[in-house]
């Protein structure tokens, strides 16, 4: 056997032993024998570097150091999940689904493991890239660290697709977590608080050799990509297992919501016997064609929902109530508590939301209160232990003036929150607006964080986000923790933001009620900031899904002379305040005022491409048929109920080719 054959055989043998040990939990070789074979392979690879292989088992020991993790856009967005907490929530979800798809619906139930979300990209069976969830649109490239996790296959087996992404959770089993803490306590270090945060923090360690020392595991649950030849979610899990991924075998195929509830009931108690943290069950429509039919809202898939197990509760003392001012001027009361451990973290503060919530709970300083984590993430006060209330307790009086600038607060009719109206003079609002402007989903200015914004504002260097474009290196170098290279990075990030497209700039402006989705609709409709500024209330409310509240907020923004001045300055600095000529060339008004429902499987273009064509040509895509529907675009395998409903309403049913003729 020649050297290359020997190296290849060793790699294959070690991969198999890795899979048996870390995925199947069924070792077929002693640790000593494995280490000896690994050592032999390391020595051969060092002696013959020309036979380097990026998927070699030797790379799992780590050693590479990453100073800065590159931000990478996800090819397929990582959506959040809507949460449910009761049988009624699940029944409501099922009812919504049944209105949108035909035929019997089955569900895949999977335990919701509490770890750090990860997206792995494979090409030709080799791991190419591992990216954290980030904001769902982009995350950090942590490939070097992920390669050290033994349950992540570097080379796949079987009939895997040529290219795909697979999503999952990086978790730290209780046994490994406890062992890590025992070692830390022994050397006098503070123990880690909980497995989830420790797993998440591990992914961003600079030295991959340190990551390799941690007993992390990767549990996978979703495969995404073109031409996968997979029909159901349950089949997807089986396929992933066959390729070499660690897929929990607790998944269950349910034919009704009743069966789903049985699964939930079983694991609500049995979960405490699991080796990992879990906080609920994810229920997915099993049929992938149905999933495609159901599609997504702006934030989550319609075809999946998370059922959260009842949150842990603790009681503690409320020491004081303070008030925070947000970027829109909204006042949020905050409960300051005696520190208490809750779901693995120390909780010192909890949101009280607004004056109505304080009145409803009749919550007072000095009360013993019950705290839980909403969805086990955000602490909230759910009740007061009245039996322990001090005799001299005084009812809480909500503040009347801004805690930052002392301006009298206002509360509009129908609004839950009080607001500080001092838009241009209240420092937390100024800082908050600039922090929003530089954020990832907005202008994504690299090299600048929230703390830097606060330093710039408090140092008198900027008063609004247009001032960012006049900053000089000499001005920012004296700032705390600002070195020569970081100053250059910040200025380069500001310059690069001039290329951010108009819809994201519009979102970045921070107009109240104008979120990402609304900003896209307004940008697409008006095409430039000048057209939007000239729009009347009547014009605005005629835009699809723009209500009176949003329209009035847009008008109020442009009635403020300071805002107009800021927008003009942004324009002069070269920020994109209109849709680019290239993008305009892709758009027409051919389908203006027409609403389409798209159903079935298409041959010439994908469903997503078809929807994009509708929107790029001025049309609207709807998920359900109604009297407002103009056309039903019918593909192969379209459900009979959609056709029946369209015929009952006497709607036009057109084929894929007929639709394409409309936009040619």
KOLPAZA-342034 format. One record per residue (C-alpha): x, y, z; residue in one letter; residue number from 1. Coordinates in nm, 3 decimals, decimal comma. Each point is the difference from the previous one (the first is absolute). Example, Ala and Ser with C-alpha at 12.3 -4.5 7.8 and 13.67 -1.06 7.14 Angstrom:
       x       y       z dofi vose
   1,230  -0,450   0,780    a    1
   0,137   0,344  -0,066    s    2
***
This chain:
       x       y       z dofi vose
   0,000   0,000   0,000    x    1
   0,146   0,340  -0,095    x    2
   0,007   0,301   0,237    x    3
  -0,311   0,174  -0,142    x    4
  -0,203  -0,321   0,020    x    5
   0,111  -0,052   0,360    x    6
  -0,091   0,359   0,096    x    7
  -0,339  -0,033  -0,173    x    8
  -0,072  -0,332   0,174    x    9
   0,092   0,146   0,339    x   10
  -0,229   0,299  -0,057    x   11
  -0,292  -0,224  -0,097    x   12
   0,054  -0,226   0,301    x   13
   0,019   0,294   0,243    x   14
  -0,311   0,161  -0,151    x   15
  -0,189  -0,324   0,054    x   16
   0,116  -0,027   0,363    x   17
  -0,092   0,367   0,059    x   18
  -0,348  -0,064  -0,138    x   19
  -0,048  -0,315   0,211    x   20
   0,111   0,177   0,319    x   21
  -0,148   0,350  -0,029    x   22
  -0,310  -0,053  -0,216    x   23
  -0,108  -0,361   0,068    x   24
   0,136  -0,007   0,357    x   25
   0,135  -0,347  -0,080    x   26
   0,384  -0,003   0,008    x   27
   0,173  -0,292  -0,174    x   28
   0,360   0,085   0,095    x   29
   0,173   0,103   0,325    x   30
   0,092   0,364   0,061    x   31
   0,367  -0,100   0,008    x   32
  -0,012  -0,178  -0,338    x   33
  -0,188   0,299  -0,151    x   34
   0,262   0,244   0,132    x   35
   0,282  -0,213  -0,140    x   36
  -0,156  -0,007  -0,347    x   37
  -0,067   0,376   0,014    x   38
   0,361   0,063   0,102    x   39
   0,124  -0,213  -0,290    x   40
  -0,217   0,197  -0,245    x   41
   0,123   0,333   0,142    x   42
   0,360  -0,106  -0,049    x   43
  -0,062  -0,116  -0,358    x   44
  -0,185   0,322  -0,090    x   45
   0,285   0,208   0,144    x   46
   0,254  -0,201  -0,201    x   47
  -0,205   0,011  -0,324    x   48
  -0,176   0,341  -0,009    x   49
  -0,079  -0,048  -0,370    x   50
  -0,276  -0,241   0,112    x   51
  -0,184   0,265   0,207    x   52
  -0,377  -0,053   0,031    x   53
  -0,228   0,265   0,152    x   54
  -0,227  -0,274   0,136    x   55
   0,272  -0,203   0,174    x   56
  -0,084  -0,121   0,355    x   57
   0,325   0,157   0,122    x   58
  -0,150   0,349  -0,041    x   59
  -0,233  -0,067   0,292    x   60
   0,279   0,063   0,253    x   61
  -0,011   0,373  -0,086    x   62
   0,291   0,241   0,017    x   63
  -0,103   0,271  -0,247    x   64
  -0,054   0,343   0,155    x   65
  -0,270   0,235  -0,128    x   66
   0,040   0,366   0,103    x   67
  -0,315   0,128  -0,171    x   68
  -0,296  -0,211  -0,112    x   69
  -0,113   0,097  -0,349    x   70
  -0,365   0,096  -0,045    x   71
  -0,162  -0,222  -0,264    x   72
  -0,345   0,031  -0,162    x   73
  -0,220  -0,310   0,024    x   74
  -0,096  -0,133  -0,342    x   75
  -0,329  -0,109   0,159    x   76
  -0,132   0,220   0,279    x   77
  -0,010  -0,151   0,352    x   78
  -0,351   0,085   0,120    x   79
  -0,124   0,019   0,357    x   80
  -0,292  -0,214   0,117    x   81
  -0,334   0,118   0,132    x   82
  -0,062  -0,127   0,354    x   83
  -0,303  -0,170   0,154    x   84
  -0,074  -0,080   0,363    x   85
  -0,333  -0,187  -0,003    x   86
  -0,221  -0,248  -0,183    x   87
  -0,212   0,297  -0,119    x   88
   0,305   0,162  -0,161    x   89
   0,072  -0,321  -0,193    x   90
  -0,363  -0,040  -0,109    x   91
  -0,002   0,360  -0,127    x   92
   0,322  -0,071  -0,193    x   93
  -0,149  -0,316  -0,151    x   94
  -0,315   0,188  -0,103    x   95
   0,211   0,262  -0,183    x   96
   0,193  -0,275  -0,180    x   97
  -0,312  -0,183  -0,113    x   98
  -0,132   0,315  -0,164    x   99
   0,312   0,017  -0,219    x  100
   0,074  -0,360  -0,104    x  101
  -0,200  -0,294  -0,130    x  102
  -0,016  -0,357   0,121    x  103
   0,101  -0,181   0,317    x  104
   0,275   0,160   0,205    x  105
   0,255  -0,188   0,208    x  106
   0,258   0,153   0,232    x  107
   0,359  -0,071   0,097    x  108
   0,060   0,063   0,371    x  109
   0,359   0,069   0,106    x  110
   0,140   0,098   0,337    x  111
   0,119   0,360   0,011    x  112
   0,356  -0,019   0,127    x  113
   0,132   0,311   0,174    x  114
   0,333   0,079  -0,162    x  115
   0,165   0,229  -0,253    x  116
  -0,154  -0,012  -0,349    x  117
   0,236  -0,087  -0,284    x  118
  -0,020  -0,035  -0,378    x  119
   0,240  -0,243  -0,169    x  120
   0,068   0,007  -0,376    x  121
   0,117  -0,316  -0,178    x  122
   0,129  -0,030  -0,356    x  123
   0,087  -0,335  -0,156    x  124
  -0,037  -0,158   0,344    x  125
   0,256   0,224   0,173    x  126
  -0,066   0,264   0,266    x  127
   0,066   0,337  -0,163    x  128
  -0,137   0,254   0,243    x  129
  -0,160   0,033   0,346    x  130
  -0,183   0,323   0,080    x  131
  -0,176   0,110   0,320    x  132
  -0,363   0,112  -0,019    x  133
   0,083   0,369   0,058    x  134
  -0,306   0,206  -0,089    x  135
  -0,137  -0,269  -0,233    x  136
   0,125   0,179  -0,312    x  137
   0,371  -0,025   0,079    x  138
   0,221  -0,149   0,269    x  139
   0,362  -0,064   0,094    x  140
   0,219  -0,254  -0,182    x  141
   0,113  -0,243   0,275    x  142
   0,106  -0,287  -0,230    x  143
   0,339  -0,053   0,167    x  144
  -0,161  -0,045   0,341    x  145
  -0,285  -0,220  -0,126    x  146
   0,249  -0,240  -0,160    x  147
   0,121  -0,091   0,349    x  148
  -0,344  -0,138   0,099    x  149
   0,017  -0,376  -0,043    x  150
  -0,369  -0,050  -0,086    x  151
   0,027   0,238  -0,299    x  152
   0,098  -0,212  -0,303    x  153
   0,278   0,148  -0,211    x  154
  -0,065  -0,256  -0,277    x  155
  -0,348  -0,146  -0,065    x  156
  -0,110  -0,352  -0,094    x  157
  -0,266  -0,126  -0,241    x  158
  -0,222   0,177  -0,253    x  159
   0,037   0,359   0,121    x  160
  -0,090   0,292  -0,235    x  161
   0,285   0,188  -0,170    x  162
  -0,064   0,314   0,208    x  163
  -0,229   0,078   0,294    x  164
  -0,026   0,172   0,337    x  165
  -0,093  -0,182   0,318    x  166
  -0,116   0,178   0,316    x  167
   0,025  -0,104   0,361    x  168
   0,105   0,087   0,355    x  169
   0,342  -0,011   0,159    x  170
  -0,066  -0,134   0,351    x  171
   0,205  -0,079   0,308    x  172
  -0,122  -0,319   0,174    x  173
  -0,057   0,025   0,376    x  174
   0,271  -0,257   0,072    x  175
   0,268   0,195  -0,186    x  176
  -0,124   0,333   0,140    x  177
   0,019  -0,129   0,358    x  178
   0,349  -0,140  -0,058    x  179
   0,117   0,336  -0,140    x  180
  -0,135   0,175   0,309    x  181
   0,164  -0,247   0,238    x  182
   0,334   0,076  -0,166    x  183
  -0,060   0,377   0,022    x  184
  -0,093  -0,015   0,369    x  185
   0,308  -0,213   0,070    x  186
   0,231   0,271  -0,137    x  187
  -0,193   0,278   0,176    x  188
  -0,189   0,131  -0,306    x  189
  -0,365   0,108  -0,009    x  190
  -0,221  -0,284  -0,135    x  191
  -0,193   0,050  -0,325    x  192
  -0,366   0,092   0,051    x  193
  -0,180  -0,227  -0,251    x  194
   0,073  -0,236  -0,291    x  195
  -0,172   0,212  -0,267    x  196
   0,202   0,318   0,057    x  197
   0,321  -0,203   0,038    x  198
  -0,064  -0,177  -0,333    x  199
  -0,074   0,331  -0,173    x  200
   0,311   0,166   0,144    x  201
   0,215  -0,297  -0,106    x  202
  -0,073   0,068  -0,368    x  203
   0,167   0,343   0,024    x  204
   0,320  -0,109   0,177    x  205
   0,299   0,118  -0,201    x  206
   0,210  -0,314   0,054    x  207
  -0,163  -0,305  -0,159    x  208
   0,215  -0,228   0,219    x  209
  -0,193   0,134   0,299    x  210
  -0,329  -0,078  -0,175    x  211
   0,125  -0,354  -0,068    x  212
   0,038  -0,053   0,377    x  213
  -0,369   0,067   0,060    x  214
  -0,241  -0,297  -0,034    x  215
  -0,233   0,176  -0,244    x  216
  -0,246  -0,190  -0,217    x  217
  -0,195   0,097  -0,310    x  218
  -0,362  -0,115  -0,037    x  219
  -0,147   0,053  -0,350    x  220
  -0,362   0,044  -0,106    x  221
  -0,052   0,169  -0,340    x  222
   0,151  -0,045  -0,347    x  223
  -0,036   0,288  -0,249    x  224
   0,106   0,023  -0,363    x  225
  -0,103  -0,047  -0,363    x  226
  -0,107  -0,335  -0,150    x  227
   0,027  -0,198   0,325    x  228
  -0,240  -0,274  -0,112    x  229
  -0,154  -0,013   0,349    x  230
  -0,378   0,000   0,046    x  231
  -0,050   0,040   0,377    x  232
   0,167   0,138   0,310    x  233
   0,008  -0,348   0,157    x  234
   0,178  -0,134  -0,309    x  235
   0,237   0,298   0,023    x  236
   0,104  -0,113   0,351    x  237
   0,056  -0,358  -0,118    x  238
   0,207   0,116  -0,298    x  239
   0,216   0,223   0,221    x  240
   0,067  -0,295   0,232    x  241
   0,104  -0,217  -0,295    x  242
   0,249   0,265  -0,116    x  243
   0,172  -0,005   0,340    x  244
  -0,168   0,278   0,200    x  245
  -0,102  -0,031   0,364    x  246
  -0,379   0,031  -0,016    x  247
  -0,188  -0,067   0,326    x  248
  -0,215  -0,314  -0,024    x  249
  -0,270   0,155   0,219    x  250
  -0,182   0,147  -0,304    x  251
  -0,357  -0,130  -0,046    x  252
  -0,241   0,002  -0,295    x  253
  -0,348   0,108   0,117    x  254
  -0,318  -0,021  -0,208    x  255
  -0,202   0,244   0,210    x  256
   0,035   0,282   0,253    x  257
  -0,120  -0,248   0,266    x  258
   0,305  -0,217  -0,074    x  259
   0,217   0,312   0,013    x  260
  -0,138   0,080   0,346    x  261
   0,072  -0,356   0,116    x  262
   0,363   0,044  -0,110    x  263
   0,020   0,334   0,185    x  264
  -0,154  -0,149   0,315    x  265
   0,245  -0,290   0,000    x  266
   0,310   0,216  -0,041    x  267
  -0,116   0,270   0,243    x  268
   0,100  -0,242   0,277    x  269
   0,251  -0,230  -0,175    x  270
   0,215   0,295  -0,119    x  271
   0,171   0,011   0,338    x  272
   0,157  -0,339  -0,082    x  273
   0,160   0,131  -0,321    x  274
   0,375   0,066  -0,017    x  275
  -0,058   0,350  -0,146    x  276
  -0,200   0,312   0,085    x  277
  -0,337   0,019  -0,177    x  278
  -0,272   0,261   0,039    x  279
  -0,281  -0,121  -0,224    x  280
  -0,115  -0,184  -0,311    x  281
   0,017   0,120  -0,362    x  282
  -0,298  -0,111  -0,208    x  283
   0,040   0,010  -0,380    x  284
  -0,240  -0,080  -0,280    x  285
   0,156  -0,322  -0,127    x  286
  -0,065   0,031  -0,375    x  287
   0,265   0,228  -0,158    x  288
  -0,237   0,088  -0,283    x  289
  -0,250   0,122   0,262    x  290
   0,281   0,197   0,163    x  291
   0,070   0,172  -0,331    x  292
  -0,370   0,078  -0,043    x  293
  -0,022   0,153   0,348    x  294
   0,313   0,214  -0,036    x  295
   0,116   0,259   0,254    x  296
  -0,110   0,311   0,182    x  297
   0,253   0,283   0,034    x  298
   0,157  -0,178   0,299    x  299
  -0,092  -0,368   0,009    x  300
  -0,112  -0,300  -0,208    x  301
  -0,375  -0,058   0,000    x  302
   0,061  -0,375  -0,009    x  303
   0,179  -0,027   0,334    x  304
  -0,062   0,104   0,358    x  305
   0,183  -0,046   0,330    x  306
  -0,191  -0,123   0,303    x  307
   0,181   0,132   0,307    x  308
  -0,006  -0,198   0,323    x  309
  -0,123   0,192   0,304    x  310
   0,266   0,247   0,107    x  311
   0,184  -0,032   0,329    x  312
  -0,121   0,244   0,267    x  313
   0,172   0,146   0,306    x  314
  -0,090   0,265   0,257    x  315
   0,215   0,296   0,101    x  316
  -0,029   0,354   0,139    x  317
  -0,071   0,309  -0,211    x  318
   0,247   0,263   0,119    x  319
  -0,082   0,290  -0,234    x  320
  -0,159   0,103  -0,330    x  321
   0,203   0,201  -0,249    x  322
  -0,098   0,129  -0,345    x  323
   0,184  -0,038  -0,330    x  324
  -0,038   0,220  -0,309    x  325
   0,008  -0,175  -0,338    x  326
   0,101   0,140  -0,339    x  327
  -0,363   0,087  -0,083    x  328
  -0,046   0,174   0,337    x  329
  -0,199  -0,295   0,139    x  330
   0,032  -0,033   0,378    x  331
   0,054  -0,351   0,138    x  332
  -0,026  -0,058   0,376    x  333
   0,259  -0,247   0,132    x  334
  -0,020  -0,202   0,322    x  335
   0,328  -0,019   0,190    x  336
   0,003  -0,323   0,199    x  337
   0,198  -0,180   0,265    x  338
   0,226  -0,221  -0,217    x  339
  -0,150  -0,347  -0,045    x  340
   0,098  -0,303  -0,209    x  341
  -0,255  -0,085  -0,269    x  342
   0,039  -0,261  -0,278    x  343
   0,377   0,000   0,038    x  344
   0,064   0,376   0,008    x  345
   0,003   0,268   0,270    x  346
  -0,294   0,238  -0,043    x  347
   0,022   0,350   0,145    x  348
  -0,247   0,191  -0,217    x  349
  -0,331  -0,060  -0,176    x  350
  -0,215   0,210  -0,232    x  351
  -0,330   0,133   0,136    x  352
  -0,104   0,103  -0,354    x  353
  -0,227   0,301   0,069    x  354
  -0,223   0,183   0,251    x  355
  -0,296  -0,231  -0,071    x  356
   0,204  -0,308   0,092    x  357
   0,114   0,160   0,328    x  358
  -0,362   0,088   0,083    x  359
  -0,127  -0,346  -0,099    x  360
   0,253  -0,176   0,227    x  361
  -0,029   0,275   0,264    x  362
   0,375  -0,041   0,033    x  363
   0,182   0,204   0,265    x  364
   0,355   0,054   0,122    x  365
   0,071  -0,245   0,282    x  366
  -0,233  -0,270  -0,136    x  367
   0,099  -0,365  -0,024    x  368
  -0,059  -0,078  -0,367    x  369
  -0,011  -0,312  -0,217    x  370
   0,234   0,011  -0,299    x  371
   0,020  -0,227  -0,303    x  372
   0,180   0,010  -0,330    x  373
  -0,244   0,069  -0,284    x  374
   0,087  -0,275  -0,246    x  375
   0,287  -0,062   0,245    x  376
   0,186   0,298  -0,146    x  377
  -0,132   0,333   0,132    x  378
  -0,074   0,024   0,374    x  379
  -0,346   0,131   0,089    x  380
  -0,199   0,050   0,320    x  381
  -0,321  -0,201  -0,010    x  382
  -0,150   0,060   0,346    x  383
   0,042   0,151   0,347    x  384
   0,000  -0,204   0,324    x  385
  -0,254   0,216   0,184    x  386
   0,039  -0,206   0,318    x  387
   0,350   0,148   0,042    x  388
  -0,086   0,363  -0,085    x  389
   0,126   0,248   0,263    x  390
  -0,274   0,180   0,198    x  391
   0,134   0,345  -0,092    x  392
   0,010  -0,084  -0,374    x  393
  -0,075   0,292  -0,234    x  394
  -0,163  -0,036  -0,344    x  395
   0,237   0,068  -0,290    x  396
  -0,037   0,343  -0,159    x  397
   0,109  -0,005  -0,364    x  398
   0,243   0,278  -0,091    x  399
  -0,134   0,312  -0,172    x  400
   0,329   0,138  -0,141    x  401
   0,284  -0,151  -0,202    x  402
   0,269  -0,142   0,232    x  403
   0,270   0,124  -0,239    x  404
  -0,103   0,348  -0,118    x  405
  -0,290   0,081   0,238    x  406
  -0,243   0,068  -0,287    x  407
  -0,364  -0,071   0,090    x  408
  -0,104  -0,339  -0,136    x  409
  -0,291  -0,053  -0,240    x  410
  -0,226  -0,300  -0,052    x  411
  -0,207  -0,011  -0,316    x  412
  -0,350  -0,145   0,006    x  413
   0,014  -0,373  -0,066    x  414
   0,374  -0,019   0,079    x  415
   0,126  -0,222   0,282    x  416
   0,324   0,191   0,054    x  417
   0,092   0,350   0,109    x  418
   0,239   0,192  -0,226    x  419
   0,250   0,280   0,042    x  420
  -0,079   0,249  -0,282    x  421
   0,346   0,165   0,015    x  422
   0,105  -0,172  -0,327    x  423
   0,310   0,207  -0,074    x  424
   0,112   0,086   0,353    x  425
  -0,031  -0,322   0,203    x  426
   0,341  -0,172  -0,001    x  427
  -0,114  -0,367   0,028    x  428
  -0,226   0,056  -0,303    x  429
   0,286   0,152  -0,198    x  430
   0,238  -0,283   0,093    x  431
  -0,270  -0,264  -0,062    x  432
  -0,081   0,133  -0,349    x  433
   0,367  -0,003  -0,101    x  434
   0,045  -0,350   0,146    x  435
  -0,299  -0,112  -0,208    x  436
   0,146   0,169  -0,310    x  437
   0,333  -0,189   0,025    x  438
  -0,158  -0,338   0,087    x  439
   0,039  -0,313  -0,215    x  440
  -0,344   0,003  -0,161    x  441
   0,031   0,371  -0,072    x  442
   0,331   0,158  -0,114    x  443
   0,218  -0,279   0,146    x  444
   0,294   0,230   0,079    x  445
   0,288  -0,231   0,090    x  446
   0,243   0,113   0,265    x  447
  -0,265   0,197   0,189    x  448
  -0,205  -0,123   0,293    x  449
  -0,252   0,148   0,240    x  450
   0,267   0,102   0,251    x  451
   0,192   0,192  -0,266    x  452
  -0,318   0,187  -0,097    x  453
  -0,056   0,102   0,362    x  454
   0,362   0,121   0,026    x  455
  -0,037   0,205  -0,321    x  456
  -0,325   0,162   0,114    x  457
   0,114   0,063   0,358    x  458
   0,327   0,141  -0,134    x  459
  -0,189   0,253  -0,212    x  460
   0,135  -0,142  -0,326    x  461
  -0,341  -0,093  -0,149    x  462
  -0,363   0,102   0,060    x  463
  -0,168  -0,215  -0,265    x  464
   0,087  -0,277  -0,246    x  465
   0,085   0,237  -0,286    x  466
   0,289   0,133   0,212    x  467
   0,168  -0,342  -0,030    x  468
   0,106   0,084  -0,356    x  469
   0,205   0,302   0,116    x  470
   0,201  -0,183   0,265    x  471
   0,378   0,007  -0,035    x  472
   0,267  -0,233   0,130    x  473
   0,140   0,279   0,219    x  474
  -0,340   0,038   0,170    x  475
  -0,054  -0,367   0,079    x  476
   0,353  -0,115   0,096    x  477
  -0,023   0,153   0,353    x  478
  -0,312  -0,208   0,074    x  479
   0,025  -0,275   0,260    x  480
   0,141  -0,331  -0,139    x  481
   0,045   0,156  -0,347    x  482
   0,330  -0,098  -0,164    x  483
   0,134   0,099  -0,342    x  484
  -0,130  -0,310  -0,181    x  485
  -0,342   0,009   0,169    x  486
  -0,035   0,367  -0,099    x  487
   0,073  -0,092  -0,362    x  488
  -0,252  -0,287   0,016    x  489
  -0,268   0,232   0,136    x  490
   0,055   0,263  -0,271    x  491
   0,009  -0,271  -0,270    x  492
  -0,327  -0,138   0,136    x  493
  -0,164   0,342  -0,018    x  494
   0,121   0,046  -0,358    x  495
  -0,123  -0,348  -0,102    x  496
  -0,347   0,079   0,138    x  497
  -0,051   0,239  -0,292    x  498
  -0,060  -0,308  -0,216    x  499
  -0,285  -0,137   0,217    x  500
  -0,320  -0,016  -0,214    x  501
  -0,284   0,248   0,045    x  502
  -0,247  -0,233   0,179    x  503
   0,253  -0,064   0,278    x  504
   0,089   0,370   0,024    x  505
  -0,371   0,077   0,039    x  506
  -0,022  -0,253   0,282    x  507
   0,317   0,147   0,154    x  508
  -0,157   0,348   0,022    x  509
  -0,199  -0,128   0,297    x  510
  -0,342   0,131  -0,099    x  511
  -0,244  -0,127   0,260    x  512
  -0,196  -0,312  -0,113    x  513
   0,218  -0,033  -0,314    x  514
   0,163  -0,339   0,050    x  515
   0,187  -0,207  -0,259    x  516
  -0,308  -0,123  -0,186    x  517
  -0,174   0,340  -0,011    x  518
   0,325   0,168  -0,112    x  519
   0,025  -0,245  -0,293    x  520
  -0,360   0,069  -0,105    x  521
   0,043   0,377   0,019    x  522
   0,334  -0,006  -0,183    x  523
  -0,141  -0,216  -0,274    x  524
  -0,311   0,215  -0,040    x  525
   0,158   0,347   0,018    x  526
   0,345  -0,086  -0,145    x  527
   0,169   0,302   0,167    x  528
  -0,002   0,195   0,326    x  529
  -0,117   0,312  -0,185    x  530
  -0,310  -0,178  -0,132    x  531
  -0,074  -0,134   0,348    x  532
   0,046   0,343   0,157    x  533
  -0,251   0,148  -0,249    x  534
  -0,267  -0,265   0,069    x  535
  -0,330   0,098   0,162    x  536
  -0,185  -0,198   0,267    x  537
  -0,243  -0,123  -0,268    x  538
   0,288  -0,111  -0,224    x  539
   0,169  -0,188   0,282    x  540
  -0,303  -0,194   0,123    x  541
  -0,063  -0,115  -0,357    x  542
   0,334  -0,186   0,005    x  543
  -0,047  -0,370   0,069    x  544
  -0,004  -0,076   0,376    x  545
   0,072   0,361   0,105    x  546
  -0,255   0,106   0,259    x  547
  -0,089   0,343   0,138    x  548
   0,234  -0,035   0,301    x  549
   0,305  -0,067  -0,220    x  550
  -0,104   0,272  -0,248    x  551
  -0,036   0,260   0,275    x  552
   0,340  -0,096   0,143    x  553
   0,167   0,044  -0,343    x  554
  -0,164   0,340  -0,043    x  555
   0,107   0,108   0,352    x  556
   0,360  -0,099  -0,077    x  557
   0,014   0,221  -0,309    x  558
  -0,180   0,288   0,170    x  559
   0,298   0,036   0,233    x  560
   0,252   0,244  -0,149    x  561
   0,290  -0,169   0,180    x  562
  -0,083  -0,332  -0,169    x  563
  -0,019   0,161  -0,343    x  564
   0,340   0,160   0,059    x  565
   0,149  -0,337   0,106    x  566
  -0,143  -0,174  -0,309    x  567
   0,142   0,270  -0,229    x  568
   0,342  -0,037   0,162    x  569
  -0,013  -0,379  -0,048    x  570
  -0,083   0,057  -0,366    x  571
   0,297   0,237  -0,040    x  572
   0,232  -0,253   0,166    x  573
  -0,098  -0,259  -0,263    x  574
  -0,228  -0,225   0,206    x  575
  -0,245  -0,197  -0,222    x  576
  -0,333   0,181   0,032    x  577
  -0,155  -0,137  -0,317    x  578
  -0,023  -0,338  -0,167    x  579
   0,301  -0,062  -0,222    x  580
  -0,033   0,015  -0,379    x  581
   0,083  -0,371  -0,023    x  582
  -0,277  -0,092   0,240    x  583
  -0,245   0,234  -0,169    x  584
   0,076  -0,171  -0,331    x  585
  -0,119  -0,329   0,153    x  586
  -0,333   0,152   0,107    x  587
  -0,313   0,090  -0,195    x  588
  -0,364   0,086   0,071    x  589
  -0,134  -0,274  -0,230    x  590
  -0,181  -0,170   0,287    x  591
  -0,097   0,312   0,194    x  592
  -0,316  -0,041   0,212    x  593
  -0,008  -0,376  -0,069    x  594
   0,008  -0,264   0,277    x  595
   0,129  -0,352  -0,069    x  596
  -0,024  -0,328   0,188    x  597
   0,273  -0,246  -0,099    x  598
  -0,064  -0,371   0,052    x  599
   0,162  -0,322  -0,117    x  600
   0,338  -0,102  -0,141    x  601
   0,150   0,191  -0,294    x  602
   0,240  -0,102  -0,276    x  603
   0,154   0,312  -0,158    x  604
   0,051   0,203   0,317    x  605
  -0,012  -0,088   0,369    x  606
  -0,288   0,114   0,218    x  607
   0,221   0,264   0,164    x  608
   0,116   0,131  -0,338    x  609
  -0,360   0,017  -0,115    x  610
  -0,099   0,203   0,308    x  611
   0,294   0,233  -0,057    x  612
  -0,112   0,054  -0,361    x  613
  -0,345   0,097   0,126    x  614
   0,140   0,252   0,248    x  615
   0,264   0,137  -0,241    x  616
  -0,279   0,075  -0,246    x  617
  -0,217   0,185   0,249    x  618
  -0,231  -0,285   0,103    x  619
  -0,087  -0,136   0,343    x  620
   0,039  -0,362   0,118    x  621
  -0,265  -0,138   0,235    x  622
   0,002  -0,335   0,179    x  623
  -0,376  -0,056  -0,010    x  624
  -0,276   0,036  -0,259    x  625
  -0,267   0,265   0,053    x  626
  -0,222   0,229  -0,203    x  627
   0,298   0,240  -0,019    x  628
   0,211  -0,259  -0,189    x  629
   0,059   0,090  -0,366    x  630
   0,167  -0,323  -0,120    x  631
   0,075  -0,347   0,129    x  632
   0,329  -0,120  -0,153    x  633
  -0,044  -0,377  -0,007    x  634
   0,293  -0,240  -0,013    x  635
   0,022  -0,377   0,016    x  636
  -0,135  -0,168   0,320    x  637
  -0,217   0,299   0,088    x  638
  -0,257  -0,096   0,263    x  639
  -0,361  -0,045  -0,120    x  640
  -0,150   0,232   0,264    x  641
   0,188   0,303  -0,135    x  642
  -0,127  -0,070  -0,351    x  643
  -0,354  -0,054   0,131    x  644
   0,003   0,325   0,197    x  645
   0,141   0,193  -0,297    x  646
  -0,273  -0,142  -0,224    x  647
  -0,271   0,086   0,255    x  648
   0,125   0,360   0,005    x  649
   0,029  -0,002  -0,381    x  650
   0,369   0,090   0,018    x  651
   0,242  -0,034  -0,291    x  652
   0,218  -0,313   0,028    x  653
   0,317   0,023  -0,209    x  654
   0,295  -0,230  -0,067    x  655
   0,367   0,076   0,061    x  656
   0,059   0,073  -0,372    x  657
  -0,304   0,231  -0,016    x  658
   0,132   0,193   0,299    x  659
   0,349   0,031  -0,154    x  660
  -0,161   0,143  -0,315    x  661
  -0,153   0,275   0,218    x  662
   0,340   0,124   0,120    x  663
   0,199  -0,043  -0,323    x  664
***
